[in-house]
Amino acid sequence: MSILTVKNLTHGFGDRAIFNNVSFRLLKGEHIGLIGANGEGKSTFMNIITGKLEPDEGQVEWAKKVRVGYLDQNTSLEKGMTIRDALKGAFQYLFDVETEMNEICDKMADASPEELEHLLEDMGSIQDTLTNNDFYIIDAKVEEIARGVGLDEVGLEKDVHDLSGGQRTKVLLAKLLLEKPDILLLDEPSNYLDEQHIEWLKRYLQEYENAFILISHDIPFLNSVINLIYHMENQELNRYVGDYASFGLVHEAKKQQSEAAYRKQQQEITELKDFVARNKARVATRNMAMSRQKKLDKMDVLELAKEKPKPEFNFKCSKSPGKLIFETNDLVIGYEEPLSKPLNLRMERGQRIALVGANGLGKTTLLRSILGQIHAVSGSVELGDYLEVGYFEQEIKEANYKTCIEEVWQDFPSYTQQQIRAALAKCGLTTQHIESKIVVLSGGEQAKVRLCKLVNQESNLLILDEPTNHLDVDAKEDLKRALKEYKGSILLISHDPDFYRDIATDIWNCETWTTKLV
């Protein structure tokens, strides 16, 4: 049975086309991986099928009474709400049903025998709905799912406004799973999740009976939970059976077939044009030349798909710093409350350290304390001599209405506009992206703009807070290559072992010094 049918979808922003006559069908129980490079329109597609965006052309048809749950990258949570309140919001429709049941009880007091019979029937139906949807064990369900994604460590009475990016993602994900919709729409759910809870989510999705559409650039995670791939490229959406590895083989074969057909046709066109040019003036061969010209005129000329620019990151290394990069002396990090025991850490020139551990333990807080952006609860940090730091923040909360050119130019005013464009293009952005305002770009495209500024800045210490969030496969692979080749020191937060394992010389597990239970 078809849950969702999309017919002849066409959409774009300004002169930038995203989809051209795309069709799609989702069947009951299908586990779909929606893939494609940054900016191909994956999140836009999700926004269209959920009604957040109106397509320029085409139809989106859902089956009747289908309950849809959508986890996107930009959902917000209201200040003043606790984690428990937010999670119980998943059952709001059941609380509404309970209110309806209570109203029926009030009506019973004054009802006639005939009305009473109808009211009892309605009440029985409502009672079944509440029982079948776990209404009477809501608190137990909330605590079970909260434990699964690690929110029990944070505390269910904590205000959602005080949570880190990763913790907010966990709240939204837990709420969605509690809703038990007929279809899950997940846009990069593993971003900001730590390794332990990515494993939990993986097991949950493997056992999930209903359908889901998953956007993820984490290929091992994607491969473990999906059975179908839909690939977005060049305004098209194509279906492939199997996992990412199967898709890669079939996609490459199709690409080679297209290139072979294109070369063959181009050879034929060249030969036909040559024959026409040589024979159209001669009376004896004019008819043959006209016949070949007609063949040329009727020919459906093949075109090769435009190659997307592949990002290439090459960090500029400045002169060597002193032997000491930083040293902490009984450093206690935190805000109102301490997040760590007293820390005595030392980093030396040439080290490449990966900070790992569950979310909310203070990894970002440690980086910001080392950089002097926030005050420590107690203790001190000593920085080494001649440090030139390049810092990649995990998330930028403010909407940025500058164009990509303006954003990079303000940091490199001596560059010409051509140099700015070339630098952005080298990071995998097209002309249309480069001329767009940053606020309309996808998360991956925004990350590439920030990386562009970082690679063009001379540094001898890179401090990177989850740099691969939102990056597509090609960008992630080249960033890994560039960091392996970088001659300076690196302090990196990452939950992706496949990314940091080959880069790090040392791994610091923050769970060993946290004041929290993990």
N, C-alpha and C positions, 0 to 999 in steps of 0.2 A: 504494500500500500504506500502511495506517495504522500509524504508528510508535507513536503515543500516543492513547489514547481515554479521555476523562473523561466520566463519566455522572452526571447529577443530583447535582452537588457542592453541599453546603451546609456552611457553616462560619462561626464567629464567635468573638469573645473576650468572655466575660461576656455583657452585654446588647447588645453591639455586633455586629450581623450584618455579615459581609463578603461572603459569597456565598449566593445562594438558588437552588437547583436549576439550577446552571450545567453546561452540557455543552460539550465541546471535542474537536476531532480534529486531529491533526497528521499530514500526509502526507509521504512521502519527498521531500526536496529543497525543501520549503517554507521560505521566509525570512520569519519572522513578527515584526512589531513589536507588542509588548504595551504598550499605553498606558493612561493614566488619571491622574487627579489624585493628589496625595500622599494616602496612606491608603486608597486604594480596594482594595488587596489584591494588588498585582502581585507583591511579594516573597513574600507569604503563599502565593500560587498556586504559585510556583516551589518553595517549601518543601514544599508538599503533593505535587506531582507527583514530587519527588525522594525522598519518604518521610521527610523531616525532621519533618513534621507529619502527624498523623492527622486526616482530615476528620471533622466531626460526622456527615455522611451522604454517600453516594455512592461511586463506584468509580473507581479509577485503574488503567488497564490498559496496560502496555507490551508491544510486540511481543517475541517471544523473542530472546534473545542481542543485544539492542540495547545498545551502549555509550554511556552518557550522560556528558557533561562539563558541570559546573556551576560558573560563576564567580559567586559571590554577593558582597555588600558586606562581609561580616563574617568571611570565612575568615581563619584565623590561620596563622602559620608558626612552626616551632619554633626556639628559640634554639640556637645551636651548629651550625646547618646553613648551608652556603654556598649561594650562588645556584646554582652548578653542581649541587650535591647535590639541591636542590629541583627543578631542571628535569629531572635524570635520574630523579627519582621518577616522572615521567610514564611511564617504561618499566618500572616495577616488575613488571608482569605478564609482561614479556618476560624479565626477570632470573629470575623464578620458573620460567618455561619452560626457561631455560638450565640452572637447577639440576636440573630434572626430566631434561633430556637427559644431564647429567653422571651422574646416578644410574643411567640406562639403560646408559651406558658401563661403569660399575662392575659392573653385573649381567652384562654380556656375557662377562666372564672365566670365569664359572662356569656359563654357560647351556648347555643341550642344543641340538643342531642345530635342533630344532623351536622351542624358546624363542627361539633366536637370530634366527630368521626373523621372529617377531613383534616382537622388540625392534628389529630393523633397520627394519621398517615404521613403528613408532612414532617412531623416531629421524628417519626421512625426513620424516614429517609435521611433527615439531617443527622440523626444519631449514627447511622451507618457510615455517612460521609466522614464524620469526625473520627469514628473508630478506625476506619480503613486508612485514614491519613495520619495516624499516630498522634492525634490531638491530645490524648490523655497521657502521653509519655513525652511531651515536647521537651521538658527540661532535660530528660535523660538523653534524647536525641541531640540536643544542642551541645551537651557536654561530650558526647561520643565523637561528633564531627570536629568540635573545637580541639579535642585531644589529638585527633588524626592529623590536623594541619599545624599543631603546635601552639594554639592560642591559649591553652590551659597554662602554659609557661608565662604568658604575658599577664593573665588575670582577667576574668570575664567582666569584672566591674570597672575596668579601665576605660576612660573616655576615648572614643575613636579618634578624636582630634589630636591626641598626644602620641599616636602610633607612628612608627617608621613606615616607609614605603612598602617594605616587605610585609609588615604586619597588617597594613590596610588591605593588601592583596589577599592575604589569608582570610580576613574577615569577609570580603566580598565573595571569595571562592567558597568558604564554608556556608555562607548564606545560600548561595546558589545550589550547592549539593543538598542542603536541607529542604529546598523547595521541590526536589525530585521531579523536575519537569520532563515532558515527553521528549524534548530535544535540548541538549546543552550546546551553547555556542561559546567557545572558549578562545579568547584572543590572548595568546602568549601567557597562559596561566602559570608557567614555571618561572617567569621573571620574578625576581626578588625572593623566590622560595629557596630554602636551603636544601642540601642534598637529601637529608633524612625525609623531608616532607614531599620532595619531588618523588621519592620512592613510594610514599604512601599514596600520592595522587595517581601514580602509574598503576598501582594495584587496583585502586578504586575504578579507574577508567577501563582497565582490562576486564573487570567483572561487571561493568555497567551494561544493563540490559537494553536501555533505550538508545536512541540515535544521538550522535554528537558530531559537530564540526569543530576541528581544532586547528588554530593557527599557532605554529611553533617553529622556531629556527633551531631548536634543540633536537637534532636528528635522532640520537639514540632514544630519547624520550618519545618522540613522534613514532618511530618505528615499532616501539613496544606496545602501542595501544591502538593503532589504526589498521584498517584493511583495504582502504581505498585512498587514492591521491587525486586531488583536483589541483592542476597546475595553472597559475595565472602568469601569462606572458604575452606581450605585444597585443593587449586588448582582447585576448582570447582566454577561455577557460576550458581546459581539456582533462578528460577523465582517464585514470590509469588504475588498473586492478593490482593490488599488492602493496608492499611497503616502499620506502624511499629508494632502496637499492634497486628494486624492480623497475620503478619509475625511471631512475637514472639510465638504465640499460636501454629501455624502450625509447625514451626521449632522445638519447644520443643516436640510436638507429634511425629514428624518424628525421632527425636533423641531417644526418649523412645522406639519407634518401632524397631529401629536399634539395640539398646542395648538388647531388649528382644529377637530378632532373633539371635543375637550373642550368648547370654547366652544359648539359646535352642540348637544351633548348637554345642557349646562347650560341652554341656552335652552329646549330641549324639556322638560326636567324642570320648569323654572319655569312654563311654560305648562300642563303637565299638572296640577301642584299647584294652580295658580290655578283651573283648570277644576273640579277635584274640590272645592276649598273653596267655590266659588260654586254648585255644582249638587248636592252630595250631600244637601242638606236638602229639595230640591224633588222631589215625587213624579214629575213628568213627566220629569225629567232624571237621576233617581237611578241608573238602570241604566247610562247613559252615563258617569256619574261613577265608578261601581264598575268599569266596564270600563277606564277610564283609570288607576284606582288599581292594578288588577291589572297593567297594563302597567308602571307605576312599580315595583311590587314585584318584577317579573321582570327589570327592566333591570339589565344588567351595567354598573355605574357606572364610568366612566373616571376615572383619577387622573393628575394631572400629576406627572412626576418631580420630586423635591425639588431645588431649585436649591442647588448647593454654594456656600458662602460664598467669594467671590473676595477674595484678599488685597489689602490696601491699605496700603502702607508710606509713612509720611510722617515723615522725620527732623526732629528738633527741633534747630535751630541756635542755639548760644549766641553771646555777644558775640564780635566779631572778635579774633583773636590779633594778635601783632605781624607785621611783614612776613616775618620768617624763620620757617619751620616747623621745619626742621632743617638742619644742615650737618655733614658728616663730614670728618674730617681724617686722611688716610692710614689709613682704617679697613680692617682686614683681618678678615673674618668667618670663623667656623669653630668647630670643637670641638677634637679632637686635632690635626687638620691644617687649614691655611688653605683656604678655599673661594673666596677672591677675591684679586685683586691689591689694592694699597692704593687705597682709594676716596675720592675727593674729590667728594662729591655735595652738591647744594644744592636744597632745595625751598622755594618761597615761597608766601605766602598766595594762594589762588585757583587754584593749580595742581591738576590732576587727573591723577595719574601712574599709568599701567598698567605693572606689572612683568611682563615676558614672558620666555620662554625655556624650554629643556628642564627636566625635573624633576631634582632633585638638585644644582642649581647653587648653591643657597643663598638662594632668594627668601624663604622663610619665615624662615630664619636672619637675613637682613638686617632684616626687620620686627622680629623679637624683639630684635635688637641695638640698633636705633633706640629701641625702647621700654624698653631697659634690663633686659629679662627674662633675657638671657644676656650674659656678658662677651665682649667682642671679643678676638681673638687679639692685636691691637695697634691703635693709633690711638684716636681718640675720636669721640664724637657730641655735638654741641651742639644742644640743643632751644631753640626760640623761646619767647617769653614768652606767658603767658595761654593756653596750649594746653589744650583739653579734648578728650581722645581717646576715640573709640568704636572698640573693637577686636573684629573678628569672626575667631575662630580657624578654621583649616582643619578640624581634627578634634578632637573631645573623646573621649579614649580610655576614660575611666572610665564604668562603667554608672551611670546616675542614677536612683535609686529615689524621688525626690520626684515629686509630681504637678506638672503644669504651673502650677497656681495657686501652689503652695508655691515653685516655682523663681523665678517672677517676683516674688512678694510679698517674698522675702528681699532683693531689690534695691530694691524700692519699698515700704517698710513703711508709708508714709503713705497709700497708696492703700486704698480700700475694696475688699472682695471683688468688688463689682459692677464697679468700675473695672478690676480685674485681668482679670475675665472679658471685659469689653468690649474691652480692649486685645488679648487673645489672639484673640478673635473677629475683630477687624479685620485680623489677620494670616492669616486664612483657616482657623482651627481651629474645629471644631464643639464643642458642649457635651460630647459623649462624649470627644473628644480632650482638652479642657481639664481634665476630671476624671480622666483616665488618668495613670498613672505614665509618666515620660518614657522609661523603659527599654523600654516595649512599643510606642512609636511608631515609625513609619517614619523613615528618614533625612531625608526632606523635611519631615515634621512636626516633628522635633527642630530642624531648621534654622529653621523658622518661630518656634519658642519663643525661640531665641537672637536672631533678628531682632526679635522683640517687645521684648526687653530693650534692644536697641540703638536702636530708633526712639523709645523712651520716655525715653532718656537725652539730655540736652542735650550737644551736641558742636560743635566747630568744625573737627575733623579726624577723618575716618573712615579707619581702616586695615582693609582687608578682604582676607582670605586665602581665595580660591576660594569666594566666598559663594553661587555658583549651583549648586554640587555638590548633587545630590539634589532641587533645587527643580523643581516641575512648570512647565509652559509659562506658565500664568497668573501664578504667583508670580515667575517670572524676568522676565516682561514688566513687571510693576508695580514690581519692584525697580529695573529699568533706568530707568523713568520717574522714580521717587523720587530716584535718584542724580543724574539730569540736572537735577532741580529743586532739589537740595540746595545751599545757599548757601556751605557751608564747603569745605575742601580735602579731597582724596581721594587715598589711596595704595592701589592695588588690584592684587592678583595674580589673573590670569585666563588660561586657555588658550582662551577662547571669544571670537574676534574679533567675532562678531555682537553680543556683549554689551558689550565694553569700547570698541569703535570709536567709538560716539557719545557716550561719557562722557568719555574721556581727552582732555586737552589736550596731553599729552606721553606718549611711550612709551619706556621704558627697557628695552633688551634685555640681560638679565643675561649672555648668552653673550659679550658684548664684554669683560667683566671677570673671567670665571671662570678659575680655575687648571686646570680640567678640559678635556679634549678634547671637542669637540661636533661 
